[in-house]
Amino acid sequence: MNDVVVIGGGPSGLYTAGLLADSGIQVKVFEKKRSIGQDVLCTGIISKDAFQKFGLQKDSVLFELRHMELVSPFGTSLCYDHGDVFACVVDREKFDLNLARRASLNGAEIFTGTRVDDVEVSKQGVTVTTSSQQKGKTKHKARLAILSTGIEYRLHKKLGLGYPSHFINGAQVEFQNPKETAPRIMVGNKVAPGAFAWSIPVNDRRVRVGLITEKGAGAYLVKLVSQMHPEQGHESPELQYRGKVIAQGPVSPTFSDRVMSVGECAAQVKTTTGGGLYYGLFCSQIAVQTILQKMSSDSWTGSDLVDYEKEWKKAIKKELMIGYYARKVCSRLSDKELEKLFQLAKTNGVFPLIREKGHFDWQVDLIVELAKKAPVPALKALVRA
Ligand SMILES: Cc1cc2nc3c(=O)[nH]c(=O)nc-3n(C[C@H](O)[C@H](O)[C@H](O)COP(=O)(O)OP(=O)(O)OC[C@H]3O[C@@H](n4cnc5c(N)ncnc54)[C@H](O)[C@@H]3O)c2cc1C
C-alpha cells in the first residue's frame, strides 16, 4: 500500500509529490508522457516572488521581465517600467524536470510513459490502474489519490470531483527573431477579442508570440504573426502553431472520499491571464498541509479533506471571481473604448498605481483601484458589486 498516488507529472503534481516525500510520505507519480516536460505548451512566465515562495531553482530562467510595452488597438504604445524584475520566463521542460528531480531526491517514485486509466475508491483505499508499454496494465493501491491532470477530466466525474464548465483558448508559436527584444502585450478586438496577445523574447534570438481569446485563438495568431513578422513566411516549417484550452474557475468540489484535485485540473488558474503555474504550486502547498494534518488519523473521507478546499478558496476564490468578471467586462469594450483607456493611462498616473498596488499573482486590489479610475461604467459597477 502506497500512501499517496499522484496522477499527472506537471508542475502541480510534481511539486505536491516533492513536498509530500519531503515529509516522509511514500509517493508514486504517474505521468503518461514519455518524459517530464515533453512538448509543453506554455509561455513560462512566473512571478519573481514564486522562486522564493516555492524554493524554485533559477537555472530554468531564460529571460527576466522588468518592463512591458503595451500596444492599443490603434497602435498607441505605452511602456510600463517596473524598476526591477517582476517576473521571469522559464524553460518549461527544465522547470518541470527540476521539480521532478527534487521530488525524486526526496524519495518520490516517478513513472513516465505510464497512463492512469482508472481509479477505484473503496473503504480500504484507492486502486489505481495504469498502463505502460513496458509493464502493460498494473494495479497500485494507496491511501489517497491526487489528480493533477491539467486539462484532462476523464476521471473527475466518476470520482465525484468538479470540473470547469468554461475555458479560454490559448495559442502560441515560437521562432527565431533576434530583433524582438522588447516584451509586449497587445489588445484589441481584431488582435485577441476578449483578452490579449503577447510577444515575449525568450533569449536574444527567439521569441514566443501567443494569445488568449474566447474562441478561434489559432486563426487570430496566424493573422497576428503574419502582420507582425511578414518576413517569417507562413510556409516556414519552423512556425509550429499550437493551441490548447485553459481552464477557468473556480470549481467545486476538489475533494471527495480518498481523492483530491490540484492545479489546472482544479481550475486553479488566474482568470485574468490564464497563468496556472503560481496558483497550482500555491494550492499544492495547501493540499499537502491538509494531508499532513490527517496522516495520524489515517482517515480520508470527503469530510476529512474538506479543509483543503476551504483553505484554497479562502486564498484565491476572490481572485478567480473578480479576475473573471473584470476580463469579461473588458472583453465587451470596443476598440475605441480600449483606446480611451490607453489615453487615460498616459495622463492620470495609472503606472505609478500599478507599481504601488500591482502584484503579479494577487490582482484584486489593483483591479479595484483601476476600475475606480476608468471611465467605463461597467468597470465601476464591478467595483460597487
Ligand atoms: C498558450 C499557453 C500559454 C501559457 N502560458 C503560461 C504562463 O506564461 N505562465 C503560467 O503560469 N501559465 C501559463 N499557461 C498555463 C500553464 O501552462 C498551466 O496552467 C500549467 O501547466 C498547469 O500545470 P498542471 O501541473 O496543473 O498541469 P499540466 O502542466 O497540464 O500537467 C498535467 C500532466 O498530467 C498528465 N496527465 C493527464 N492525464 C493523465 C493520466 N490519466 N495519467 C497520467 N498522466 C496524465 C499530462 O500529460 C500532463 O503532463 C499557459 C497555457 C497556454 C495554453
The ligand as an SDF file (V2000), in Angstrom:
LIG
                    3D

 53 58  0  0  0  0  0  0  0  0999 V2000
   -0.5260   29.1420  -24.7730 C   0  0  0  0  0  0  0  0  0  0  0  0
   -0.4150   28.9940  -23.2670 C   0  0  0  0  0  0  0  0  0  0  0  0
    0.4920   29.7930  -22.5800 C   0  0  0  0  0  0  0  0  0  0  0  0
    0.5890   29.6810  -21.1880 C   0  0  0  0  0  0  0  0  0  0  0  0
    1.4910   30.4800  -20.5280 N   0  0  0  0  0  0  0  0  0  0  0  0
    1.5760   30.4380  -19.1940 C   0  0  0  0  0  0  0  0  0  0  0  0
    2.4890   31.2730  -18.5000 C   0  0  0  0  0  0  0  0  0  0  0  0
    3.2460   32.0470  -19.0940 O   0  0  0  0  0  0  0  0  0  0  0  0
    2.5090   31.2090  -17.1370 N   0  0  0  0  0  0  0  0  0  0  0  0
    1.6960   30.3620  -16.4360 C   0  0  0  0  0  0  0  0  0  0  0  0
    1.7270   30.3890  -15.1970 O   0  0  0  0  0  0  0  0  0  0  0  0
    0.8450   29.5360  -17.0690 N   0  0  0  0  0  0  0  0  0  0  0  0
    0.7610   29.5360  -18.4230 C   0  0  0  0  0  0  0  0  0  0  0  0
   -0.0920   28.6880  -19.0710 N   0  0  0  0  0  0  0  0  0  0  0  0
   -0.8860   27.7150  -18.2750 C   0  0  0  0  0  0  0  0  0  0  0  0
    0.0420   26.6280  -17.7200 C   0  0  0  0  0  0  0  0  0  0  0  0
    0.7670   26.0300  -18.7580 O   0  0  0  0  0  0  0  0  0  0  0  0
   -0.7710   25.5620  -16.9740 C   0  0  0  0  0  0  0  0  0  0  0  0
   -1.6790   26.2030  -16.1170 O   0  0  0  0  0  0  0  0  0  0  0  0
    0.1300   24.6490  -16.1410 C   0  0  0  0  0  0  0  0  0  0  0  0
    0.9330   23.8430  -16.9670 O   0  0  0  0  0  0  0  0  0  0  0  0
   -0.7320   23.7480  -15.2640 C   0  0  0  0  0  0  0  0  0  0  0  0
    0.0980   22.8660  -14.5400 O   0  0  0  0  0  0  0  0  0  0  0  0
   -0.5170   21.4980  -14.0010 P   0  0  0  0  0  0  0  0  0  0  0  0
    0.6000   20.7520  -13.3690 O   0  0  0  0  0  0  0  0  0  0  0  0
   -1.7350   21.7690  -13.2160 O   0  0  0  0  0  0  0  0  0  0  0  0
   -0.9950   20.7390  -15.3270 O   0  0  0  0  0  0  0  0  0  0  0  0
   -0.1410   20.2870  -16.5900 P   0  0  0  0  0  0  0  0  0  0  0  0
    1.0960   21.0790  -16.7340 O   0  0  0  0  0  0  0  0  0  0  0  0
   -1.0860   20.2560  -17.7410 O   0  0  0  0  0  0  0  0  0  0  0  0
    0.2840   18.7960  -16.2250 O   0  0  0  0  0  0  0  0  0  0  0  0
   -0.6570   17.7520  -16.2010 C   0  0  0  0  0  0  0  0  0  0  0  0
    0.0640   16.4590  -16.5490 C   0  0  0  0  0  0  0  0  0  0  0  0
   -0.7930   15.3600  -16.3110 O   0  0  0  0  0  0  0  0  0  0  0  0
   -0.5700   14.3970  -17.3070 C   0  0  0  0  0  0  0  0  0  0  0  0
   -1.7570   13.5300  -17.3590 N   0  0  0  0  0  0  0  0  0  0  0  0
   -3.0300   13.8910  -17.6790 C   0  0  0  0  0  0  0  0  0  0  0  0
   -3.8530   12.8290  -17.5650 N   0  0  0  0  0  0  0  0  0  0  0  0
   -3.0900   11.7860  -17.1560 C   0  0  0  0  0  0  0  0  0  0  0  0
   -3.3670   10.4080  -16.8630 C   0  0  0  0  0  0  0  0  0  0  0  0
   -4.6110    9.9040  -16.9670 N   0  0  0  0  0  0  0  0  0  0  0  0
   -2.3350    9.6050  -16.4790 N   0  0  0  0  0  0  0  0  0  0  0  0
   -1.0780   10.0940  -16.3780 C   0  0  0  0  0  0  0  0  0  0  0  0
   -0.7530   11.3800  -16.6530 N   0  0  0  0  0  0  0  0  0  0  0  0
   -1.7440   12.2210  -17.0140 C   0  0  0  0  0  0  0  0  0  0  0  0
   -0.3550   15.2330  -18.5650 C   0  0  0  0  0  0  0  0  0  0  0  0
    0.3580   14.5010  -19.5500 O   0  0  0  0  0  0  0  0  0  0  0  0
    0.4570   16.4020  -18.0160 C   0  0  0  0  0  0  0  0  0  0  0  0
    1.8440   16.2040  -18.1210 O   0  0  0  0  0  0  0  0  0  0  0  0
   -0.2220   28.7500  -20.4650 C   0  0  0  0  0  0  0  0  0  0  0  0
   -1.1170   27.9430  -21.1670 C   0  0  0  0  0  0  0  0  0  0  0  0
   -1.2120   28.0580  -22.5490 C   0  0  0  0  0  0  0  0  0  0  0  0
   -2.1870   27.1700  -23.2910 C   0  0  0  0  0  0  0  0  0  0  0  0
  1  2  1  0
  2  3  1  0
  2 52  2  0
  3  4  2  0
  4  5  1  0
  4 50  1  0
  5  6  2  0
  6  7  1  0
  6 13  1  0
  7  8  2  0
  7  9  1  0
  9 10  1  0
 10 11  2  0
 10 12  1  0
 12 13  2  0
 13 14  1  0
 14 15  1  0
 14 50  1  0
 15 16  1  0
 16 17  1  0
 16 18  1  0
 18 19  1  0
 18 20  1  0
 20 21  1  0
 20 22  1  0
 22 23  1  0
 23 24  1  0
 24 25  2  0
 24 26  1  0
 24 27  1  0
 27 28  1  0
 28 29  2  0
 28 30  1  0
 28 31  1  0
 31 32  1  0
 32 33  1  0
 33 34  1  0
 33 48  1  0
 34 35  1  0
 35 36  1  0
 35 46  1  0
 36 37  1  0
 36 45  1  0
 37 38  2  0
 38 39  1  0
 39 40  1  0
 39 45  2  0
 40 41  1  0
 40 42  2  0
 42 43  1  0
 43 44  2  0
 44 45  1  0
 46 47  1  0
 46 48  1  0
 48 49  1  0
 50 51  2  0
 51 52  1  0
 52 53  1  0
M  END
$$$$
